[in-house]
């Protein structure tokens, strides 16, 4: 711990699942108390700006409902009744339950389940070391980014792109499939800098009129899942009007002539009918990007939430290839910089112990796994024990009715390591109290930028909270695990990772606060060639050869994927019984299910509501504030209606993710969402569900 002088300001890094990964400055008021949190002004990406929810982090860190003692269930499953026990007893019970499940069905009967509650490379990823040494069931990560990253890699060959700070040097920033005002505020910092200093235009494409769209010079609100049609029409116009850079295409693209021929029928009239926008809007977007070489396409994770996500992402990043924008500073397309960090995480993850013959279970299909679906179980034994860190599947996973049924199984043991008594923790047999990011050491790899950042322990945790690394070490000791990583502290892991990655030492990183890993312009902009073996951008990706991640057969139907960028009707389309499309877009004051407990976030969001267009409200007899019911074949949800001109007719938006208990019937919005995998490599279609909508008519007394 630093010297005991208070108050003081200390450096840190935001741990949450947000591409910005902000560099922070934290006011420490006492050994166990913080004040304000600010963005680091000297970090060139954060630039002193952070979101309001993290700025008020003291609300979360010092919340009276934080877990501080281990708990053992004493009531019925899901009832939420627990008694306090010692940490050692809790670990003993957990280890015994894991061994019991293994003795009955082998190690695959245990599923360590995790995700991105912290993005720290040590605290998040140490669970792999635990998994690999025991040969427990693996986890195929599909909830967040798989579809979008697959689509981006299909074109470029790797998930990395132009320096995101270059948005400030652009003449046009196209924000497509993301709402950065709510989800990654630093994108707006750099886009608005370009507007102020260069007169740059900001264009936004989204499925409702978000706060980001309201700040745009040109905003197109399209029907969910129709992005590829819009992109194809834009490229049709670019070729038609002479804005295609044929010299660039001949050098850097795989099949420009065949692709141009393919686009001949993708007219703005064709796309307008599919997307629900006007021909004039499509022409305006094409004219803007066609006349502006330095156009930066900042794409987002909205693409990864629909069944057409991979195809749509690939289509959108094809636009700057047609114009040659990749060749310019402030031009090209960006999703994530994940591929630029060449880090040796073998000590953290015990990668040398990975056995790919161990089954790989789809995290999005946890409901199907726990209710015994043979296909979801990959032909293996039932899962009889769960150890969960950094995620809340009872709330966030698709098909949540199935998820709940699975967690209620009497033969399932569940241990949850958490900060609050979440929906998932309430289902547990054992709950372990977890530290927050300022209470442990970790290192963070940015996604939406290029820095590797250190966040050190700055305050003491309440009660008996332990970090992920400490809990895993305790279980490893009881299970007889011998990997040397279990005997290392988080600081020792960070130092090992840095030194073996050729990035110096932890001491040097602490002094410098971050490492800028941005590649040279030529690599970032693919001017030396794209990352495919032929050095070309692939308009014709050959989807069966696009391998991003360990797909291992976990994918959607290959025959639904087009040869070239195109709109494919794989989205969940409406019908007479289900006339509305539902999307569960992020709420500004929440981050997944984090911050749903903090007073300021709850006050700002109010209650779960569904945005309904005025025309649809009139057609169903709904007025603002009415209690309504949404439903489909997966379940029903009751919540309140908000009449909003931000949505299109036929589209419903529920900004989420509220805890299940915030809804009228105690079941949340993801009961309506399917868990069928997105082609080609999986994903969960959170923004892609057909539903019906009815007003709740109160019965007479």
DAQUIPE-V415038 format. One record per pair of residues at least 12 apart in sequence whose C-alpha atoms are under 7 Angstrom apart, sorted by sequence separation. I is the first residue (numbers start at 1). J is the second residue. D is the distance in whole Angstrom. If there is no record, write none. Layout:
<<I | J | D> <I | J | D>>
This chain:
<<12 | 24 | 5> <25 | 37 | 6> <26 | 38 | 6> <38 | 50 | 7> <71 | 83 | 5> <72 | 84 | 6> <98 | 110 | 7> <204 | 216 | 6> <209 | 221 | 6> <320 | 332 | 6> <416 | 428 | 6> <442 | 454 | 6> <443 | 455 | 6> <494 | 506 | 6> <589 | 601 | 5> <627 | 639 | 6> <628 | 640 | 6> <673 | 685 | 7> <11 | 24 | 6> <12 | 25 | 6> <24 | 37 | 7> <25 | 38 | 5> <71 | 84 | 5> <72 | 85 | 7> <203 | 216 | 5> <208 | 221 | 5> <320 | 333 | 7> <370 | 383 | 6> <415 | 428 | 6> <442 | 455 | 5> <473 | 486 | 5> <627 | 640 | 4> <628 | 641 | 6> <673 | 686 | 6> <11 | 25 | 5> <12 | 26 | 7> <24 | 38 | 6> <25 | 39 | 6> <70 | 84 | 6> <71 | 85 | 6> <202 | 216 | 5> <203 | 217 | 6> <204 | 218 | 6> <205 | 219 | 6> <206 | 220 | 7> <207 | 221 | 5> <268 | 282 | 6> <414 | 428 | 5> <415 | 429 | 6> <416 | 430 | 6> <417 | 431 | 6> <418 | 432 | 6> <419 | 433 | 6> <441 | 455 | 6> <442 | 456 | 6> <473 | 487 | 7> <626 | 640 | 5> <627 | 641 | 6> <10 | 25 | 6> <11 | 26 | 6> <24 | 39 | 5> <25 | 40 | 6> <69 | 84 | 6> <70 | 85 | 6> <202 | 217 | 5> <203 | 218 | 5> <204 | 219 | 5> <205 | 220 | 5> <206 | 221 | 5> <207 | 222 | 5> <361 | 376 | 7> <414 | 429 | 5> <415 | 430 | 5> <416 | 431 | 5> <417 | 432 | 5> <418 | 433 | 5> <419 | 434 | 5> <441 | 456 | 4> <625 | 640 | 6> <626 | 641 | 5> <9 | 25 | 6> <10 | 26 | 5> <23 | 39 | 6> <24 | 40 | 5> <70 | 86 | 6> <201 | 217 | 6> <202 | 218 | 7> <203 | 219 | 6> <204 | 220 | 6> <205 | 221 | 6> <206 | 222 | 6> <207 | 223 | 6> <317 | 333 | 6> <361 | 377 | 7> <413 | 429 | 6> <414 | 430 | 7> <415 | 431 | 6> <416 | 432 | 6> <417 | 433 | 6> <418 | 434 | 5> <419 | 435 | 7> <440 | 456 | 6> <441 | 457 | 5> <589 | 605 | 7> <625 | 641 | 5> <673 | 689 | 6> <9 | 26 | 5> <10 | 27 | 7> <22 | 39 | 7> <23 | 40 | 5> <37 | 54 | 7> <38 | 55 | 6> <70 | 87 | 6> <207 | 224 | 6> <417 | 434 | 6> <440 | 457 | 4> <624 | 641 | 6> <625 | 642 | 6> <9 | 27 | 4> <37 | 55 | 5> <173 | 191 | 6> <438 | 456 | 7> <439 | 457 | 5> <624 | 642 | 5> <8 | 27 | 6> <9 | 28 | 6> <36 | 55 | 6> <37 | 56 | 7> <112 | 131 | 7> <359 | 378 | 7> <438 | 457 | 5> <439 | 458 | 6> <624 | 643 | 5> <7 | 27 | 7> <8 | 28 | 5> <23 | 43 | 7> <36 | 56 | 6> <37 | 57 | 7> <70 | 90 | 7> <407 | 427 | 6> <438 | 458 | 5> <439 | 459 | 5> <7 | 28 | 6> <8 | 29 | 7> <438 | 459 | 6> <439 | 460 | 6> <469 | 490 | 7> <542 | 563 | 7> <6 | 28 | 7> <7 | 29 | 5> <36 | 58 | 7> <168 | 190 | 5> <439 | 461 | 6> <6 | 29 | 5> <7 | 30 | 7> <23 | 46 | 6> <35 | 58 | 6> <167 | 190 | 6> <168 | 191 | 6> <171 | 194 | 7> <540 | 563 | 6> <6 | 30 | 6> <22 | 46 | 5> <34 | 58 | 6> <167 | 191 | 6> <170 | 194 | 6> <540 | 564 | 5> <639 | 663 | 6> <111 | 136 | 6> <165 | 190 | 7> <168 | 193 | 5> <169 | 194 | 6> <539 | 564 | 6> <638 | 663 | 7> <639 | 664 | 6> <110 | 136 | 5> <111 | 137 | 5> <168 | 194 | 4> <435 | 461 | 6> <539 | 565 | 7> <638 | 664 | 6> <107 | 134 | 7> <108 | 135 | 7> <110 | 137 | 6> <167 | 194 | 7> <171 | 198 | 7> <236 | 263 | 5> <384 | 411 | 6> <385 | 412 | 6> <386 | 413 | 6> <387 | 414 | 6> <388 | 415 | 6> <389 | 416 | 6> <440 | 467 | 7> <638 | 665 | 7> <22 | 50 | 7> <107 | 135 | 6> <108 | 136 | 5> <172 | 200 | 5> <173 | 201 | 6> <174 | 202 | 6> <175 | 203 | 6> <176 | 204 | 6> <177 | 205 | 6> <236 | 264 | 7> <384 | 412 | 5> <385 | 413 | 5> <386 | 414 | 5> <387 | 415 | 5> <388 | 416 | 5> <389 | 417 | 5> <395 | 423 | 6> <107 | 136 | 5> <108 | 137 | 5> <171 | 200 | 4> <172 | 201 | 5> <173 | 202 | 5> <174 | 203 | 5> <175 | 204 | 5> <176 | 205 | 5> <177 | 206 | 5> <384 | 413 | 6> <385 | 414 | 6> <386 | 415 | 6> <387 | 416 | 6> <388 | 417 | 6> <389 | 418 | 7> <394 | 423 | 6> <612 | 641 | 7> <614 | 643 | 6> <170 | 200 | 7> <171 | 201 | 6> <172 | 202 | 6> <173 | 203 | 6> <174 | 204 | 6> <175 | 205 | 6> <176 | 206 | 6> <181 | 211 | 6> <236 | 266 | 6> <293 | 323 | 7> <295 | 325 | 6> <392 | 422 | 7> <394 | 424 | 5> <435 | 465 | 5> <609 | 639 | 6> <610 | 640 | 6> <611 | 641 | 6> <612 | 642 | 6> <613 | 643 | 6> <614 | 644 | 7> <637 | 667 | 7> <179 | 210 | 7> <181 | 212 | 5> <232 | 263 | 7> <236 | 267 | 6> <294 | 325 | 6> <371 | 402 | 7> <392 | 423 | 7> <393 | 424 | 6> <433 | 464 | 7> <434 | 465 | 5> <435 | 466 | 6> <608 | 639 | 6> <609 | 640 | 5> <610 | 641 | 5> <611 | 642 | 5> <612 | 643 | 5> <613 | 644 | 5> <614 | 645 | 7> <637 | 668 | 7> <180 | 212 | 6> <293 | 325 | 5> <367 | 399 | 7> <392 | 424 | 5> <433 | 465 | 5> <434 | 466 | 5> <435 | 467 | 5> <608 | 640 | 7> <609 | 641 | 5> <610 | 642 | 6> <611 | 643 | 6> <612 | 644 | 6> <613 | 645 | 6> <637 | 669 | 6> <179 | 212 | 6> <233 | 266 | 5> <290 | 323 | 7> <364 | 397 | 6> <367 | 400 | 7> <433 | 466 | 6> <434 | 467 | 6> <609 | 642 | 6> <611 | 644 | 6> <616 | 649 | 6> <232 | 266 | 6> <233 | 267 | 5> <294 | 328 | 6> <296 | 330 | 6> <364 | 398 | 6> <368 | 402 | 7> <371 | 405 | 7> <613 | 647 | 6> <615 | 649 | 7> <616 | 650 | 7> <233 | 268 | 5> <294 | 329 | 7> <295 | 330 | 6> <296 | 331 | 4> <297 | 332 | 6> <298 | 333 | 6> <299 | 334 | 6> <300 | 335 | 6> <367 | 402 | 5> <371 | 406 | 5> <612 | 647 | 7> <613 | 648 | 6> <294 | 330 | 5> <295 | 331 | 5> <296 | 332 | 5> <297 | 333 | 4> <298 | 334 | 5> <299 | 335 | 5> <367 | 403 | 4> <370 | 406 | 5> <611 | 647 | 7> <613 | 649 | 5> <635 | 671 | 6> <636 | 672 | 7> <294 | 331 | 4> <295 | 332 | 7> <296 | 333 | 6> <297 | 334 | 6> <298 | 335 | 6> <366 | 403 | 6> <634 | 671 | 6> <635 | 672 | 6> <233 | 271 | 6> <634 | 672 | 5> <367 | 406 | 6> <612 | 652 | 6> <632 | 672 | 7> <230 | 271 | 6> <611 | 652 | 6> <631 | 672 | 7> <229 | 271 | 5> <610 | 652 | 6> <611 | 653 | 5> <610 | 653 | 6> <611 | 654 | 6> <610 | 654 | 5> <230 | 275 | 7> <609 | 654 | 6> <243 | 290 | 5> <226 | 274 | 7> <234 | 282 | 7> <238 | 286 | 6> <442 | 490 | 7> <226 | 275 | 5> <237 | 286 | 6> <441 | 490 | 6> <441 | 491 | 6> <608 | 658 | 7> <443 | 494 | 7> <223 | 275 | 5> <234 | 286 | 5> <238 | 290 | 6> <442 | 494 | 7> <222 | 275 | 5> <223 | 276 | 6> <222 | 276 | 6> <608 | 662 | 7> <222 | 277 | 6> <454 | 509 | 7> <608 | 663 | 7> <454 | 510 | 7> <632 | 690 | 7> <454 | 513 | 6> <632 | 691 | 5> <453 | 513 | 6> <454 | 514 | 6> <631 | 691 | 5> <632 | 692 | 6> <220 | 281 | 7> <453 | 514 | 4> <630 | 691 | 6> <631 | 692 | 5> <452 | 514 | 5> <453 | 515 | 7> <596 | 658 | 7> <630 | 692 | 6> <631 | 693 | 7> <451 | 514 | 6> <452 | 515 | 5> <630 | 693 | 5> <451 | 515 | 5> <452 | 516 | 7> <593 | 657 | 6> <629 | 693 | 6> <630 | 694 | 7> <451 | 516 | 5> <592 | 657 | 6> <593 | 658 | 7> <628 | 693 | 7> <629 | 694 | 5> <450 | 516 | 6> <451 | 517 | 6> <628 | 694 | 6> <629 | 695 | 6> <450 | 517 | 5> <628 | 695 | 4> <629 | 696 | 6> <450 | 518 | 5> <585 | 653 | 7> <587 | 655 | 5> <627 | 695 | 6> <628 | 696 | 5> <581 | 650 | 6> <582 | 651 | 6> <583 | 652 | 6> <584 | 653 | 6> <585 | 654 | 6> <586 | 655 | 5> <587 | 656 | 5> <627 | 696 | 6> <580 | 650 | 5> <581 | 651 | 5> <582 | 652 | 5> <583 | 653 | 5> <584 | 654 | 5> <585 | 655 | 5> <586 | 656 | 5> <579 | 650 | 7> <580 | 651 | 6> <581 | 652 | 6> <582 | 653 | 6> <583 | 654 | 6> <584 | 655 | 5> <585 | 656 | 6> <586 | 657 | 7> <580 | 652 | 7> <584 | 656 | 6> <249 | 322 | 7> <622 | 695 | 6> <620 | 694 | 7> <620 | 695 | 7> <248 | 324 | 6> <245 | 322 | 6> <244 | 322 | 5> <245 | 323 | 5> <244 | 323 | 5> <245 | 324 | 6> <243 | 323 | 6> <225 | 306 | 6> <225 | 308 | 6> <228 | 311 | 7> <232 | 315 | 7> <228 | 312 | 4> <231 | 315 | 6> <235 | 319 | 6> <227 | 312 | 6> <231 | 316 | 5> <228 | 315 | 5> <228 | 316 | 7> <231 | 319 | 7> <17 | 116 | 6> <17 | 117 | 7> <16 | 117 | 6> <17 | 118 | 7> <16 | 118 | 5> <17 | 119 | 6> <584 | 686 | 6> <15 | 118 | 5> <16 | 119 | 6> <583 | 686 | 6> <584 | 687 | 6> <15 | 119 | 5> <583 | 687 | 4> <15 | 120 | 6> <582 | 687 | 6> <583 | 688 | 6> <582 | 688 | 6> <583 | 689 | 7> <581 | 688 | 7> <582 | 689 | 5> <581 | 689 | 6> <582 | 690 | 6> <338 | 447 | 6> <581 | 690 | 5> <582 | 691 | 7> <337 | 447 | 5> <580 | 690 | 6> <581 | 691 | 6> <336 | 447 | 5> <337 | 448 | 6> <580 | 691 | 5> <336 | 448 | 5> <337 | 449 | 6> <578 | 690 | 6> <579 | 691 | 7> <580 | 692 | 6> <337 | 450 | 6> <578 | 691 | 5> <579 | 692 | 6> <578 | 692 | 5> <577 | 692 | 7> <572 | 688 | 6> <574 | 690 | 6> <571 | 688 | 7> <572 | 689 | 6> <573 | 690 | 6> <572 | 690 | 6> <45 | 165 | 6> <172 | 292 | 7> <171 | 292 | 7> <178 | 299 | 6> <556 | 677 | 5> <558 | 679 | 7> <172 | 294 | 6> <173 | 295 | 6> <174 | 296 | 6> <175 | 297 | 6> <176 | 298 | 6> <177 | 299 | 6> <178 | 300 | 5> <555 | 677 | 6> <556 | 678 | 5> <557 | 679 | 6> <558 | 680 | 6> <171 | 294 | 5> <172 | 295 | 5> <173 | 296 | 5> <174 | 297 | 5> <175 | 298 | 5> <176 | 299 | 5> <177 | 300 | 5> <178 | 301 | 6> <555 | 678 | 6> <556 | 679 | 4> <557 | 680 | 7> <170 | 294 | 5> <171 | 295 | 6> <172 | 296 | 6> <173 | 297 | 6> <174 | 298 | 6> <175 | 299 | 6> <176 | 300 | 6> <177 | 301 | 6> <178 | 302 | 6> <555 | 679 | 5> <556 | 680 | 5> <170 | 295 | 6> <177 | 302 | 5> <555 | 680 | 5> <556 | 681 | 7> <170 | 296 | 6> <177 | 303 | 6> <555 | 681 | 4> <556 | 682 | 6> <554 | 681 | 6> <555 | 682 | 5> <554 | 682 | 6> <167 | 296 | 6> <551 | 681 | 5> <51 | 185 | 6> <50 | 185 | 7> <49 | 186 | 7> <348 | 485 | 6> <347 | 485 | 6> <46 | 186 | 6> <348 | 493 | 7> <345 | 497 | 6> <148 | 301 | 6> <344 | 497 | 6> <343 | 497 | 7> <148 | 303 | 5> <145 | 301 | 7> <148 | 304 | 5> <344 | 500 | 6> <147 | 304 | 5> <344 | 501 | 5> <146 | 304 | 7> <343 | 501 | 5> <145 | 304 | 6> <151 | 310 | 4> <155 | 314 | 6> <342 | 501 | 7> <144 | 304 | 7> <150 | 310 | 6> <151 | 311 | 6> <154 | 314 | 6> <170 | 330 | 4> <148 | 309 | 6> <152 | 313 | 6> <169 | 330 | 5> <170 | 331 | 7> <147 | 309 | 6> <148 | 310 | 5> <151 | 313 | 5> <152 | 314 | 5> <147 | 310 | 5> <151 | 314 | 5> <166 | 329 | 7> <167 | 330 | 6> <20 | 184 | 6> <166 | 330 | 5> <18 | 183 | 7> <19 | 184 | 7> <148 | 313 | 6> <18 | 184 | 6> <20 | 186 | 7> <162 | 332 | 7> <162 | 333 | 7> <161 | 333 | 7> <162 | 334 | 6> <161 | 334 | 5> <160 | 334 | 7> <160 | 336 | 6> <161 | 337 | 6> <341 | 517 | 7> <159 | 336 | 6> <160 | 337 | 4> <340 | 517 | 7> <159 | 337 | 6> <160 | 338 | 6> <159 | 338 | 6> <160 | 339 | 6> <159 | 339 | 5> <160 | 340 | 7> <158 | 339 | 6> <327 | 525 | 6> <326 | 525 | 5> <327 | 527 | 6> <132 | 350 | 7> <129 | 348 | 6> <129 | 349 | 4> <133 | 353 | 6> <138 | 358 | 7> <140 | 360 | 6> <142 | 362 | 7> <143 | 363 | 7> <128 | 349 | 5> <129 | 350 | 5> <132 | 353 | 5> <137 | 358 | 6> <138 | 359 | 6> <139 | 360 | 5> <140 | 361 | 6> <141 | 362 | 7> <142 | 363 | 6> <143 | 364 | 6> <318 | 539 | 7> <126 | 348 | 5> <128 | 350 | 7> <132 | 354 | 5> <137 | 359 | 6> <138 | 360 | 5> <139 | 361 | 5> <140 | 362 | 5> <141 | 363 | 6> <142 | 364 | 6> <125 | 348 | 7> <126 | 349 | 6> <135 | 358 | 7> <137 | 360 | 6> <138 | 361 | 6> <139 | 362 | 6> <140 | 363 | 6> <125 | 349 | 6> <137 | 361 | 7> <139 | 363 | 6> <122 | 348 | 6> <399 | 634 | 7> <423 | 659 | 7> <315 | 565 | 5> <314 | 565 | 7> <311 | 565 | 7> <308 | 570 | 6> <307 | 570 | 6> <308 | 571 | 6> <307 | 571 | 5> <395 | 659 | 6> <306 | 571 | 7> <395 | 660 | 6> <400 | 670 | 6> <401 | 671 | 6> <399 | 670 | 6> <400 | 671 | 4> <109 | 381 | 6> <111 | 383 | 7> <118 | 390 | 6> <398 | 670 | 5> <399 | 671 | 5> <108 | 381 | 7> <109 | 382 | 6> <110 | 383 | 6> <113 | 386 | 7> <117 | 390 | 4> <395 | 668 | 7> <397 | 670 | 7> <398 | 671 | 6> <399 | 672 | 6> <109 | 383 | 4> <110 | 384 | 6> <111 | 385 | 6> <112 | 386 | 6> <113 | 387 | 6> <114 | 388 | 6> <116 | 390 | 6> <117 | 391 | 6> <396 | 670 | 7> <399 | 673 | 6> <109 | 384 | 5> <110 | 385 | 5> <111 | 386 | 5> <112 | 387 | 5> <113 | 388 | 5> <114 | 389 | 5> <115 | 390 | 5> <116 | 391 | 7> <398 | 673 | 5> <399 | 674 | 6> <105 | 381 | 6> <109 | 385 | 7> <110 | 386 | 6> <111 | 387 | 7> <112 | 388 | 6> <113 | 389 | 7> <114 | 390 | 5> <115 | 391 | 5> <398 | 674 | 6> <399 | 675 | 6> <114 | 391 | 6> <252 | 529 | 7> <398 | 675 | 5> <259 | 539 | 7> <254 | 536 | 5> <101 | 384 | 6> <253 | 536 | 5> <254 | 537 | 6> <101 | 385 | 6> <252 | 536 | 5> <253 | 537 | 5> <254 | 538 | 5> <255 | 539 | 7> <164 | 449 | 6> <252 | 537 | 6> <253 | 538 | 6> <254 | 539 | 6> <98 | 385 | 6> <259 | 564 | 7> <365 | 675 | 6> <364 | 675 | 6> <97 | 413 | 7> <123 | 442 | 7> <122 | 442 | 6> <364 | 684 | 6> <94 | 415 | 7> <121 | 442 | 7> <122 | 443 | 7> <120 | 442 | 6> <121 | 443 | 6> <120 | 443 | 5> <121 | 444 | 6> <120 | 444 | 5> <119 | 444 | 6> <78 | 408 | 7> <77 | 408 | 6> <232 | 565 | 7> <232 | 566 | 6> <228 | 565 | 7> <229 | 566 | 6> <228 | 566 | 6> <229 | 567 | 5> <228 | 567 | 5> <90 | 430 | 7> <226 | 567 | 7> <126 | 469 | 7> <123 | 468 | 5> <80 | 426 | 5> <123 | 469 | 6> <225 | 571 | 6> <79 | 426 | 7> <78 | 426 | 5> <78 | 427 | 4> <77 | 427 | 6> <67 | 419 | 5> <66 | 419 | 6> <67 | 420 | 5> <66 | 420 | 5> <67 | 421 | 7> <65 | 420 | 7> <73 | 428 | 7> <163 | 518 | 7> <73 | 429 | 5> <72 | 429 | 6> <73 | 430 | 6> <72 | 430 | 5> <71 | 430 | 6> <72 | 431 | 7> <71 | 431 | 5> <70 | 431 | 6> <71 | 432 | 7> <163 | 524 | 7> <70 | 432 | 5> <162 | 524 | 5> <70 | 433 | 6> <161 | 524 | 5> <162 | 525 | 5> <69 | 433 | 6> <160 | 524 | 7> <161 | 525 | 6> <68 | 433 | 5> <67 | 433 | 5> <122 | 490 | 7> <122 | 493 | 7> <307 | 678 | 5> <157 | 530 | 6> <158 | 531 | 6> <156 | 530 | 6> <157 | 531 | 4> <156 | 531 | 6> <157 | 532 | 5> <156 | 532 | 7> <307 | 685 | 6> <304 | 683 | 7> <305 | 684 | 6> <306 | 685 | 4> <95 | 475 | 6> <305 | 685 | 4> <306 | 686 | 7> <156 | 537 | 5> <305 | 686 | 5> <306 | 687 | 6> <307 | 688 | 7> <155 | 537 | 5> <156 | 538 | 7> <305 | 687 | 5> <306 | 688 | 5> <91 | 474 | 7> <95 | 478 | 6> <155 | 538 | 5> <305 | 688 | 7> <91 | 475 | 6> <95 | 479 | 7> <154 | 538 | 7> <155 | 539 | 6> <155 | 541 | 7> <154 | 541 | 6> <154 | 546 | 6> <68 | 462 | 6> <69 | 463 | 6> <68 | 463 | 5> <69 | 464 | 6> <68 | 464 | 5> <68 | 465 | 6> <150 | 548 | 6> <45 | 449 | 7> <182 | 587 | 7> <183 | 588 | 7> <182 | 588 | 4> <15 | 437 | 6> <21 | 446 | 5> <20 | 446 | 7> <33 | 459 | 7> <19 | 446 | 6> <20 | 447 | 7> <32 | 459 | 5> <19 | 447 | 5> <20 | 448 | 5> <31 | 459 | 5> <32 | 460 | 5> <19 | 448 | 4> <20 | 449 | 7> <31 | 460 | 6> <32 | 461 | 7> <209 | 646 | 5> <208 | 646 | 5> <209 | 647 | 6> <208 | 647 | 5> <13 | 453 | 6> <208 | 648 | 7> <13 | 454 | 6> <12 | 454 | 6> <13 | 455 | 5> <12 | 455 | 4> <12 | 456 | 6> <1 | 457 | 7> <1 | 458 | 6> <147 | 678 | 7> <147 | 681 | 7> <146 | 681 | 7> <147 | 682 | 7> <53 | 589 | 6> <146 | 682 | 7> <147 | 683 | 6> <146 | 683 | 6> <60 | 598 | 6> <59 | 598 | 6> <142 | 682 | 6> <143 | 683 | 6> <142 | 683 | 4> <143 | 684 | 6> <142 | 684 | 6> <53 | 601 | 7>>
